[in-house]
Amino acid sequence: MKAEIITIGDEILIGQVIDTNSAWIAEQLNLTGIKVAQITSISDQREHILNALEEASGRSEIILMTGGLGPTRDDITKETLCEYFGTRLVFNQDAFNNIERIFRLRGFQITPLNRAQAEIPENCSMLLNSNGTAPGMWFEKDGRIYVSMPGVPFEMKSLMTDCVLPRLKNLSPVSIYHRTILTQGVGESFLASIIENWETNLPAHIKLAYLPQPGIVRLRLSASGHNLNLLMNEVNEKVNELYGLIPQYIFGEGEDTLEKIAGDQLKKRGYTLATAESCTGGYIAHLITGIAGSSAYFKGSVVAYSNEIKENILGVKPETIEKYGAVSEQTVQEMADGIIEKFRVDCAIAVSGIAGPDGGSDEKPVGTTWICVKTPLGSITKKFTFGEHRGRNIRRAALAALDLLRKSDGVT
Amino acid sequence: MKAEIITIGDEILIGQVIDTNSAWIAEQLNLTGIKVAQITSISDQREHILNALEEASGRSEIILMTGGLGPTRDDITKETLCEYFGTRLVFNQDAFNNIERIFRLRGFQITPLNRAQAEIPENCSMLLNSNGTAPGMWFEKDGRIYVSMPGVPFEMKSLMTDCVLPRLKNLSPVSIYHRTILTQGVGESFLASIIENWETNLPAHIKLAYLPQPGIVRLRLSASGHNLNLLMNEVNEKVNELYGLIPQYIFGEGEDTLEKIAGDQLKKRGYTLATAESCTGGYIAHLITGIAGSSAYFKGSVVAYSNEIKENILGVKPETIEKYGAVSEQTVQEMADGIIEKFRVDCAIAVSGIAGPDGGSDEKPVGTTWICVKTPLGSITKKFTFGEHRGRNIRRAALAALDLLRKSDGVT
């Protein structure tokens, strides 16, 4: 089965908004085993919508539309759909009850414009939008499926997750099973060379995708077939093999983040943490405190951007900085000791590096970074050489530091 | 003139990559006075490319393509373009010289695959890609313009800026002038109500667009006409009026950021800065240290995530926290005093708030945030009530704090 995604509205065409909806829908469809043939963004004009529908239905069996359903511009998209399907708008009581419910929640009065949102083409089945007033619509015609959804991301996502994807899955005799393994600290091409044999031996119905982000490479295994239990067993076995091959790089699966996993470990042990950051400039503390509830284990941080602060606040010895430099094994170790003592915590992360673009030398080029992690279970100090891009160096140093903290826990 | 953007390649269709290129191109075209009629993402298959070109040329005069020009999949896009235009690939010496130059820089040997990148359709003019090995291509046929560019964002952007946009501008008899004014601390609808009269009185050829981001609303004025000098004068006059209407909200223009502007002010005064952060968890320090050269004025930060750290490191009095709470005017003032004393700096930002989702009360709901800014020129302490979303509260608190620092400088 092939699908197309059509985005209706001017925001994307004038470059005001980046089309994240289509990427999300495309990923979900792919995970369901449905190939996306085309993604199209058009303006909310009658002829343009009719034309796009006509073209898409010549190529694909499933056409998912987002946008153009707000109360003020309502008429164009829904009436155009009526025209395309040769039908008319009718009042839908369930959609209206939902609108009433949402207005009661927000304490607003319903206007005639809002009442019109409950009118939908007679030939569609209504998809209840629990997060908004514009109902989703599911059409079937000549063996094709057309779905219209609002463009507000969280309304669209819940409609997709609750209504559309389950129905699409039911249409397919094929089952899909996938797992996404997250790795840190290894580049895509080096990773590919390590797991080359394993990858070559994957059966034809199990596909591997490399999904790289700065500092992180996600490996997604997708299997399709007719027996879901069998697929699960096969994929899980392959994932176990992968854990055996690259245990040092895997930190989690799916939606895991390093800061969440490291934080959960601390919580489990009852340990507290503080960070002493130079080149990362507070970014590690920012990642950790992005997690609700992190105050249970995170006490705080000293961003020691100048040597003065490293000495006066963290107690790094001036001789250490003079002899070894601010970016050195000795300095990050003293930074870690200092933050543990001053903040009275169990664990510390200390980072000092040259983020760039200036400050590099032949001996210590831009990207050189020392990281020290100390916990009651042991300590590790390690040198990294990242790249030349300031923002990416900060991100990679923070992820490497969180990964060292995660690994410091050993097997529990 | 109308344009279309066609993205070639599977990464977007499987949802692996979000299509930021098209949004950027669309914005640039709009600023040049060219309307984007459609954005299309397709796979790199011959029939699909031919079909998309055919459809686009039926609607628009300018067709910009990105992607599908890498050395390994080279042939499909370029040969498909040859088929579409009824021409053949020829070797281009300038393109080859550029490839040689880039390989010398990277210290690599040229392979036959790379040499093939210098072959381009005979009917196009080559656009030199100074950042990569795949040349851009400009075609003209039957009154239409077709441009093919690589999909790597920074290669595409320099090709657009250096070659494509100047040529497109030359085609149009119409001049365009625009300025983008950046505001902080005011919602879109409230802003709209304050400047309603001013907006209503804009002449028809000057358009206003509201471009909201979390914490920031950009106001873009675009004027089109035949006399560029006149347009500039008109827009500049309207912008001056705007500065008179909402001086308290405007912090900059174009690509300015609050952290850059506040940093430049400090540098000019020769002042140093440190931050004492509770709910923002190091995010302000992260924004400031994202700027290369910030070490000239930024000494560091204490992230005081627990009351203990506020007391032991920043010297906040236990009685203050007990009597007024950690989220209070008195606490942030003592945090600011403490960081100035401990870090021996001229200026301080101190923030304490309830980021959520937990920790709120009737008296101090989630989103309640106190910010104190102290400089040798004076001090200000202010309470903000943001929303319920943790990530957005952190972002809005950081922007509000940087804006208070910026304003503390007065008129220089």
Contacts between the chains, C-beta under 8 A, distances in Angstrom:
chain1	res1	chain2	res2	distance
A	12	B	22	7.8
A	12	B	23	6.9
A	12	B	26	7.2
A	12	B	39	6.6
A	13	B	26	5.8
A	13	B	35	7.9
A	13	B	36	4.5
A	13	B	37	7.4
A	13	B	38	7.6
A	13	B	39	6.6
A	14	B	26	6.1
A	14	B	27	6.9
A	14	B	30	4.9
A	14	B	36	7.0
A	14	B	209	7.6
A	15	B	22	7.9
A	15	B	23	4.7
A	15	B	24	6.5
A	15	B	25	7.3
A	15	B	26	3.5
A	15	B	27	2.9
A	15	B	28	7.3
A	15	B	29	7.8
A	15	B	30	6.1
A	15	B	36	7.7
A	16	B	27	7.4
A	16	B	209	7.1
A	16	B	211	5.8
A	17	B	23	7.1
A	18	B	18	6.3
A	18	B	19	7.4
A	18	B	20	5.5
A	18	B	23	4.4
A	19	B	18	7.4
A	19	B	19	5.9
A	19	B	22	7.3
A	19	B	23	7.0
A	19	B	39	7.7
A	20	B	18	5.5
A	22	B	12	7.8
A	22	B	15	8.0
A	22	B	19	7.3
A	22	B	41	7.6
A	23	B	12	6.9
A	23	B	15	4.7
A	23	B	17	7.1
A	23	B	18	4.4
A	23	B	19	7.0
A	24	B	15	6.6
A	25	B	15	7.3
A	26	B	12	7.2
A	26	B	13	5.8
A	26	B	14	6.1
A	26	B	15	3.6
A	27	B	14	6.9
A	27	B	15	2.8
A	27	B	16	7.4
A	28	B	15	7.4
A	29	B	15	7.8
A	30	B	14	4.9
A	30	B	15	6.1
A	35	B	13	7.9
A	36	B	13	4.5
A	36	B	14	7.1
A	36	B	15	7.7
A	37	B	13	7.4
A	37	B	42	7.8
A	37	B	43	7.0
A	37	B	48	7.6
A	38	B	13	7.5
A	38	B	40	6.5
A	38	B	41	6.5
A	38	B	42	5.4
A	38	B	48	7.6
A	38	B	52	8.0
A	39	B	12	6.5
A	39	B	13	6.5
A	39	B	19	7.6
A	39	B	40	7.2
A	39	B	41	4.0
A	40	B	38	6.5
A	40	B	39	7.2
A	40	B	40	5.2
A	40	B	41	7.7
A	41	B	22	7.6
A	41	B	38	6.6
A	41	B	39	4.0
A	41	B	40	7.7
A	42	B	37	7.8
A	42	B	38	5.4
A	43	B	37	7.0
A	48	B	37	7.6
A	48	B	38	7.6
A	52	B	38	7.9
A	55	B	55	6.4
A	209	B	14	7.6
A	209	B	16	7.2
A	211	B	16	5.7
A	274	B	309	8.0
A	275	B	303	7.8
A	277	B	282	7.6
A	279	B	289	8.0
A	280	B	289	8.0
A	281	B	282	7.9
A	281	B	285	5.4
A	281	B	286	5.5
A	281	B	288	7.2
A	281	B	289	2.8
A	281	B	290	7.3
A	282	B	277	7.6
A	282	B	281	8.0
A	282	B	282	3.1
A	282	B	283	7.0
A	282	B	284	7.5
A	282	B	285	3.2
A	282	B	286	4.5
A	282	B	289	6.7
A	282	B	301	5.6
A	282	B	303	6.6
A	283	B	282	7.0
A	283	B	286	4.6
A	283	B	289	7.9
A	284	B	282	7.5
A	285	B	281	5.4
A	285	B	282	3.2
A	285	B	285	7.8
A	285	B	303	4.6
A	285	B	305	7.8
A	286	B	281	5.5
A	286	B	282	4.5
A	286	B	283	4.6
A	286	B	286	4.9
A	286	B	394	7.9
A	288	B	281	7.2
A	289	B	279	8.0
A	289	B	280	8.0
A	289	B	281	2.7
A	289	B	282	6.8
A	289	B	283	7.9
A	289	B	303	7.4
A	289	B	305	6.4
A	289	B	355	7.9
A	289	B	394	7.6
A	290	B	281	7.3
A	290	B	390	7.6
A	290	B	391	6.6
A	290	B	394	7.3
A	292	B	355	8.0
A	292	B	356	7.2
A	292	B	357	5.5
A	292	B	358	6.8
A	292	B	390	5.8
A	293	B	358	7.4
A	294	B	281	8.0
A	294	B	305	7.7
A	295	B	305	5.6
A	295	B	306	6.7
A	298	B	305	5.4
A	299	B	305	5.8
A	299	B	306	4.8
A	299	B	308	6.8
A	299	B	309	5.6
A	300	B	302	6.7
A	300	B	303	4.4
A	300	B	304	5.1
A	300	B	305	4.3
A	300	B	306	6.3
A	300	B	309	4.3
A	300	B	313	7.5
A	301	B	282	5.6
A	301	B	301	7.2
A	301	B	302	7.3
A	301	B	303	3.7
A	301	B	305	7.8
A	302	B	300	6.7
A	302	B	301	7.2
A	302	B	302	5.7
A	302	B	303	7.7
A	302	B	313	7.8
A	303	B	275	7.8
A	303	B	282	6.6
A	303	B	285	4.6
A	303	B	289	7.4
A	303	B	300	4.4
A	303	B	301	3.7
A	303	B	302	7.7
A	303	B	303	7.3
A	304	B	300	5.1
A	305	B	285	7.9
A	305	B	289	6.5
A	305	B	294	7.7
A	305	B	295	5.7
A	305	B	298	5.4
A	305	B	299	5.8
A	305	B	300	4.4
A	305	B	301	7.8
A	306	B	295	6.7
A	306	B	299	4.8
A	306	B	300	6.4
A	308	B	299	6.9
A	308	B	344	7.3
A	309	B	274	8.0
A	309	B	299	5.7
A	309	B	300	4.3
A	309	B	343	6.1
A	312	B	342	7.6
A	312	B	343	7.9
A	312	B	344	7.6
A	313	B	300	7.5
A	313	B	302	7.8
A	313	B	313	7.8
A	313	B	342	6.4
A	313	B	343	7.2
A	342	B	312	7.6
A	342	B	313	6.4
A	343	B	309	6.1
A	343	B	312	7.9
A	343	B	313	7.1
A	344	B	308	7.3
A	344	B	312	7.6
A	355	B	289	7.9
A	355	B	292	8.0
A	356	B	292	7.2
A	357	B	292	5.5
A	358	B	292	6.9
A	358	B	293	7.4
A	390	B	290	7.6
A	390	B	292	5.8
A	391	B	290	6.6
A	394	B	286	7.9
A	394	B	289	7.6
A	394	B	290	7.3
